[in-house]
Amino acid sequence: MQAEAAQRATQAAMSIAASLGLTVDDAAVLHNSNKLTLRLRPCDVLAQVAPAAHQCAQREVDIAQRLFEVGSPVAALEALEVFAWDDYVVTLWTYYEPVTRSIPPADYADALGRLHAGMRRVDLPTPHFTDRVSEAQALVADRDRTPRLAEADRIFLADKLDRLRRAVSDSGRPEQLLHGEPHPGNLLSTPVGLLFIDFETCCRGPVEFDLAHAPDEVGDRYPGVDHHLLRDCRTLVLAMITTWRWDRDDQFPDGHRLGIEWLRRLRKS
């Protein structure tokens, strides 16, 4: 979020928390992207704030609560509601003091396996992973939204996304509810163990699609993996995140440089 939007989003979070009887003197920004993540103090509650047009907040809350109820390794909600304030929606979560340590790949794989086991017990409507690929394909095809993407690169990305989408879809592997982006940034090391956060990207697909977002060593320790499919999923995910970097509205730090670098990597894959 730009500075003015972030200021209004922060006010939204503080106002909602105060209306619930929480003591809020200030808010520290923990992460700023398509939504703002804040630590509210001294009540020590984590707030996530997104534009009201953001349609995933209720689904994210529903999924997180269901997973928490079945004992999955997920961050707990502080409130089960999605709150509206001005042009924003606010969700409130438990704040966990981070444990500063690297996460061993075996522990990461175990936590992701337990998350997937819990997800097999949750029956909620979610998009298919191919819906997310389609979003990337539409972006590649839209020259107005990706004006800096060279024509040769546009053709290359479109072909890569189409070929890998079909390869993963036709793999015949079982499909289930997935996190969608269980990368290290969405896994917290806390005093109560490893906990996953951010469920707005939940989708259905093979577990290899989730593993493609984790470090390579995690896939080596996850039981029953189809490693050929995992390689395809890793390349597919790289093609998708490369596409996002060429969006004219992308605010990812150093995004243009990464878009160029990841295109080079894709051409070598």
Contacts in CASP RR format, 6 or more apart in sequence:
PFRMAT RR
TARGET T0000
AUTHOR 0000-0000-0000
METHOD contacts of the structure
MODEL  1
MQAEAAQRATQAAMSIAASLGLTVDDAAVLHNSNKLTLRLRPCDVLAQVA
PAAHQCAQREVDIAQRLFEVGSPVAALEALEVFAWDDYVVTLWTYYEPVT
RSIPPADYADALGRLHAGMRRVDLPTPHFTDRVSEAQALVADRDRTPRLA
EADRIFLADKLDRLRRAVSDSGRPEQLLHGEPHPGNLLSTPVGLLFIDFE
TCCRGPVEFDLAHAPDEVGDRYPGVDHHLLRDCRTLVLAMITTWRWDRDD
QFPDGHRLGIEWLRRLRKS
1 9 0 8 1.000
1 32 0 8 1.000
1 33 0 8 1.000
1 34 0 8 1.000
1 35 0 8 1.000
1 36 0 8 1.000
1 251 0 8 1.000
6 29 0 8 1.000
6 32 0 8 1.000
6 36 0 8 1.000
8 86 0 8 1.000
8 87 0 8 1.000
8 88 0 8 1.000
9 36 0 8 1.000
9 49 0 8 1.000
9 88 0 8 1.000
10 27 0 8 1.000
10 29 0 8 1.000
10 36 0 8 1.000
10 38 0 8 1.000
10 49 0 8 1.000
12 49 0 8 1.000
12 85 0 8 1.000
12 86 0 8 1.000
12 88 0 8 1.000
12 90 0 8 1.000
13 27 0 8 1.000
13 36 0 8 1.000
13 38 0 8 1.000
13 40 0 8 1.000
13 47 0 8 1.000
13 49 0 8 1.000
13 90 0 8 1.000
14 24 0 8 1.000
14 27 0 8 1.000
14 40 0 8 1.000
15 85 0 8 1.000
16 47 0 8 1.000
16 83 0 8 1.000
16 85 0 8 1.000
16 90 0 8 1.000
16 92 0 8 1.000
17 24 0 8 1.000
17 40 0 8 1.000
17 43 0 8 1.000
17 45 0 8 1.000
17 47 0 8 1.000
17 92 0 8 1.000
18 24 0 8 1.000
20 79 0 8 1.000
20 92 0 8 1.000
22 40 0 8 1.000
22 43 0 8 1.000
22 45 0 8 1.000
23 42 0 8 1.000
23 43 0 8 1.000
24 40 0 8 1.000
24 41 0 8 1.000
24 42 0 8 1.000
24 43 0 8 1.000
25 41 0 8 1.000
25 42 0 8 1.000
26 40 0 8 1.000
26 41 0 8 1.000
27 38 0 8 1.000
27 39 0 8 1.000
27 40 0 8 1.000
27 41 0 8 1.000
27 47 0 8 1.000
28 38 0 8 1.000
28 39 0 8 1.000
28 41 0 8 1.000
29 36 0 8 1.000
29 37 0 8 1.000
29 38 0 8 1.000
30 37 0 8 1.000
30 38 0 8 1.000
30 39 0 8 1.000
30 46 0 8 1.000
31 37 0 8 1.000
33 251 0 8 1.000
33 252 0 8 1.000
34 50 0 8 1.000
34 54 0 8 1.000
34 251 0 8 1.000
35 48 0 8 1.000
35 49 0 8 1.000
35 50 0 8 1.000
35 51 0 8 1.000
35 54 0 8 1.000
36 48 0 8 1.000
36 49 0 8 1.000
36 50 0 8 1.000
37 46 0 8 1.000
37 47 0 8 1.000
37 48 0 8 1.000
37 49 0 8 1.000
38 46 0 8 1.000
38 47 0 8 1.000
38 48 0 8 1.000
38 49 0 8 1.000
39 45 0 8 1.000
39 46 0 8 1.000
39 47 0 8 1.000
39 95 0 8 1.000
40 46 0 8 1.000
40 47 0 8 1.000
40 95 0 8 1.000
44 95 0 8 1.000
45 78 0 8 1.000
45 92 0 8 1.000
45 93 0 8 1.000
45 94 0 8 1.000
45 95 0 8 1.000
46 75 0 8 1.000
46 78 0 8 1.000
46 92 0 8 1.000
46 93 0 8 1.000
46 94 0 8 1.000
46 95 0 8 1.000
47 90 0 8 1.000
47 91 0 8 1.000
47 92 0 8 1.000
47 93 0 8 1.000
48 57 0 8 1.000
48 90 0 8 1.000
48 91 0 8 1.000
48 93 0 8 1.000
49 88 0 8 1.000
49 89 0 8 1.000
49 90 0 8 1.000
50 56 0 8 1.000
50 57 0 8 1.000
50 88 0 8 1.000
50 89 0 8 1.000
51 87 0 8 1.000
51 88 0 8 1.000
51 89 0 8 1.000
52 84 0 8 1.000
52 86 0 8 1.000
52 87 0 8 1.000
52 88 0 8 1.000
52 89 0 8 1.000
54 89 0 8 1.000
56 200 0 8 1.000
57 82 0 8 1.000
57 89 0 8 1.000
57 91 0 8 1.000
57 200 0 8 1.000
58 82 0 8 1.000
59 124 0 8 1.000
59 126 0 8 1.000
59 199 0 8 1.000
59 200 0 8 1.000
59 202 0 8 1.000
60 91 0 8 1.000
60 198 0 8 1.000
60 199 0 8 1.000
60 200 0 8 1.000
60 202 0 8 1.000
61 77 0 8 1.000
61 80 0 8 1.000
61 81 0 8 1.000
61 82 0 8 1.000
61 91 0 8 1.000
62 124 0 8 1.000
63 122 0 8 1.000
63 124 0 8 1.000
63 126 0 8 1.000
63 177 0 8 1.000
63 199 0 8 1.000
63 202 0 8 1.000
64 74 0 8 1.000
64 75 0 8 1.000
64 77 0 8 1.000
64 199 0 8 1.000
65 77 0 8 1.000
65 80 0 8 1.000
66 122 0 8 1.000
66 124 0 8 1.000
67 74 0 8 1.000
67 115 0 8 1.000
67 118 0 8 1.000
67 119 0 8 1.000
67 122 0 8 1.000
67 199 0 8 1.000
68 74 0 8 1.000
68 76 0 8 1.000
68 77 0 8 1.000
70 118 0 8 1.000
70 121 0 8 1.000
70 122 0 8 1.000
71 118 0 8 1.000
72 114 0 8 1.000
72 115 0 8 1.000
72 117 0 8 1.000
72 118 0 8 1.000
72 119 0 8 1.000
72 196 0 8 1.000
73 111 0 8 1.000
73 114 0 8 1.000
73 115 0 8 1.000
73 193 0 8 1.000
73 194 0 8 1.000
73 195 0 8 1.000
73 196 0 8 1.000
74 115 0 8 1.000
74 195 0 8 1.000
74 196 0 8 1.000
74 197 0 8 1.000
74 199 0 8 1.000
75 93 0 8 1.000
75 94 0 8 1.000
75 96 0 8 1.000
75 188 0 8 1.000
75 195 0 8 1.000
75 196 0 8 1.000
75 197 0 8 1.000
76 93 0 8 1.000
76 94 0 8 1.000
77 91 0 8 1.000
77 92 0 8 1.000
77 93 0 8 1.000
77 94 0 8 1.000
78 92 0 8 1.000
78 93 0 8 1.000
78 94 0 8 1.000
79 91 0 8 1.000
79 92 0 8 1.000
82 89 0 8 1.000
82 90 0 8 1.000
82 91 0 8 1.000
83 89 0 8 1.000
83 90 0 8 1.000
83 91 0 8 1.000
83 92 0 8 1.000
84 90 0 8 1.000
93 197 0 8 1.000
96 188 0 8 1.000
96 190 0 8 1.000
96 191 0 8 1.000
96 192 0 8 1.000
96 195 0 8 1.000
97 190 0 8 1.000
97 191 0 8 1.000
98 188 0 8 1.000
98 189 0 8 1.000
98 190 0 8 1.000
99 189 0 8 1.000
99 190 0 8 1.000
99 191 0 8 1.000
99 193 0 8 1.000
100 189 0 8 1.000
101 189 0 8 1.000
103 184 0 8 1.000
103 187 0 8 1.000
103 189 0 8 1.000
103 194 0 8 1.000
105 215 0 8 1.000
105 217 0 8 1.000
105 218 0 8 1.000
105 219 0 8 1.000
105 220 0 8 1.000
105 221 0 8 1.000
106 221 0 8 1.000
107 194 0 8 1.000
108 184 0 8 1.000
108 187 0 8 1.000
108 194 0 8 1.000
108 214 0 8 1.000
108 215 0 8 1.000
108 218 0 8 1.000
108 221 0 8 1.000
109 214 0 8 1.000
109 218 0 8 1.000
109 219 0 8 1.000
109 221 0 8 1.000
109 222 0 8 1.000
111 187 0 8 1.000
111 194 0 8 1.000
111 196 0 8 1.000
112 179 0 8 1.000
112 182 0 8 1.000
112 196 0 8 1.000
112 210 0 8 1.000
112 211 0 8 1.000
112 214 0 8 1.000
112 218 0 8 1.000
112 222 0 8 1.000
113 222 0 8 1.000
115 179 0 8 1.000
115 182 0 8 1.000
115 196 0 8 1.000
116 176 0 8 1.000
116 178 0 8 1.000
116 207 0 8 1.000
116 210 0 8 1.000
119 176 0 8 1.000
119 177 0 8 1.000
119 178 0 8 1.000
119 179 0 8 1.000
120 176 0 8 1.000
120 177 0 8 1.000
122 177 0 8 1.000
124 177 0 8 1.000
126 177 0 8 1.000
126 202 0 8 1.000
126 203 0 8 1.000
126 204 0 8 1.000
127 202 0 8 1.000
127 203 0 8 1.000
127 204 0 8 1.000
128 203 0 8 1.000
128 204 0 8 1.000
128 205 0 8 1.000
129 168 0 8 1.000
129 178 0 8 1.000
129 180 0 8 1.000
129 203 0 8 1.000
129 204 0 8 1.000
129 205 0 8 1.000
129 209 0 8 1.000
130 165 0 8 1.000
130 169 0 8 1.000
131 203 0 8 1.000
132 180 0 8 1.000
132 201 0 8 1.000
132 203 0 8 1.000
132 240 0 8 1.000
133 161 0 8 1.000
133 164 0 8 1.000
133 165 0 8 1.000
133 236 0 8 1.000
133 240 0 8 1.000
136 161 0 8 1.000
136 239 0 8 1.000
136 240 0 8 1.000
136 243 0 8 1.000
136 244 0 8 1.000
137 158 0 8 1.000
137 161 0 8 1.000
137 162 0 8 1.000
137 165 0 8 1.000
139 145 0 8 1.000
139 146 0 8 1.000
139 243 0 8 1.000
139 244 0 8 1.000
139 246 0 8 1.000
139 247 0 8 1.000
140 146 0 8 1.000
140 149 0 8 1.000
140 154 0 8 1.000
140 157 0 8 1.000
140 158 0 8 1.000
140 161 0 8 1.000
140 243 0 8 1.000
140 246 0 8 1.000
141 158 0 8 1.000
143 149 0 8 1.000
143 154 0 8 1.000
144 248 0 8 1.000
145 247 0 8 1.000
145 248 0 8 1.000
145 249 0 8 1.000
146 154 0 8 1.000
146 243 0 8 1.000
146 246 0 8 1.000
146 247 0 8 1.000
146 248 0 8 1.000
147 248 0 8 1.000
148 246 0 8 1.000
148 248 0 8 1.000
148 256 0 8 1.000
149 157 0 8 1.000
149 246 0 8 1.000
153 263 0 8 1.000
156 263 0 8 1.000
156 266 0 8 1.000
156 267 0 8 1.000
157 239 0 8 1.000
157 242 0 8 1.000
157 243 0 8 1.000
157 263 0 8 1.000
157 266 0 8 1.000
160 235 0 8 1.000
160 239 0 8 1.000
160 266 0 8 1.000
161 236 0 8 1.000
161 239 0 8 1.000
161 240 0 8 1.000
161 243 0 8 1.000
164 232 0 8 1.000
164 235 0 8 1.000
164 236 0 8 1.000
164 239 0 8 1.000
165 236 0 8 1.000
167 232 0 8 1.000
168 206 0 8 1.000
168 208 0 8 1.000
168 209 0 8 1.000
168 229 0 8 1.000
168 232 0 8 1.000
168 233 0 8 1.000
168 236 0 8 1.000
171 206 0 8 1.000
171 208 0 8 1.000
171 226 0 8 1.000
171 229 0 8 1.000
171 232 0 8 1.000
172 206 0 8 1.000
173 206 0 8 1.000
173 207 0 8 1.000
173 208 0 8 1.000
173 226 0 8 1.000
173 229 0 8 1.000
174 206 0 8 1.000
175 204 0 8 1.000
175 205 0 8 1.000
175 206 0 8 1.000
176 204 0 8 1.000
176 205 0 8 1.000
176 207 0 8 1.000
177 202 0 8 1.000
177 203 0 8 1.000
177 204 0 8 1.000
178 202 0 8 1.000
178 203 0 8 1.000
178 204 0 8 1.000
178 205 0 8 1.000
178 207 0 8 1.000
178 209 0 8 1.000
178 210 0 8 1.000
179 186 0 8 1.000
179 196 0 8 1.000
179 199 0 8 1.000
179 201 0 8 1.000
179 202 0 8 1.000
179 210 0 8 1.000
179 213 0 8 1.000
180 201 0 8 1.000
180 202 0 8 1.000
180 203 0 8 1.000
180 209 0 8 1.000
180 210 0 8 1.000
180 213 0 8 1.000
181 198 0 8 1.000
181 201 0 8 1.000
181 213 0 8 1.000
182 196 0 8 1.000
182 210 0 8 1.000
182 213 0 8 1.000
182 214 0 8 1.000
183 213 0 8 1.000
183 214 0 8 1.000
184 214 0 8 1.000
184 215 0 8 1.000
186 196 0 8 1.000
186 197 0 8 1.000
186 198 0 8 1.000
187 194 0 8 1.000
187 195 0 8 1.000
187 196 0 8 1.000
187 197 0 8 1.000
188 194 0 8 1.000
188 195 0 8 1.000
188 196 0 8 1.000
188 197 0 8 1.000
203 209 0 8 1.000
206 226 0 8 1.000
206 229 0 8 1.000
206 233 0 8 1.000
207 222 0 8 1.000
207 225 0 8 1.000
208 225 0 8 1.000
208 226 0 8 1.000
208 229 0 8 1.000
208 230 0 8 1.000
208 232 0 8 1.000
208 233 0 8 1.000
209 233 0 8 1.000
209 236 0 8 1.000
209 237 0 8 1.000
211 218 0 8 1.000
211 219 0 8 1.000
211 222 0 8 1.000
211 225 0 8 1.000
211 230 0 8 1.000
211 233 0 8 1.000
212 230 0 8 1.000
212 233 0 8 1.000
212 234 0 8 1.000
212 236 0 8 1.000
212 237 0 8 1.000
213 237 0 8 1.000
219 225 0 8 1.000
219 230 0 8 1.000
235 266 0 8 1.000
235 269 0 8 1.000
238 262 0 8 1.000
238 265 0 8 1.000
238 266 0 8 1.000
238 269 0 8 1.000
239 266 0 8 1.000
241 262 0 8 1.000
242 258 0 8 1.000
242 259 0 8 1.000
242 262 0 8 1.000
242 263 0 8 1.000
242 266 0 8 1.000
244 250 0 8 1.000
244 252 0 8 1.000
245 252 0 8 1.000
245 255 0 8 1.000
245 256 0 8 1.000
245 258 0 8 1.000
245 259 0 8 1.000
245 262 0 8 1.000
246 259 0 8 1.000
252 258 0 8 1.000
END
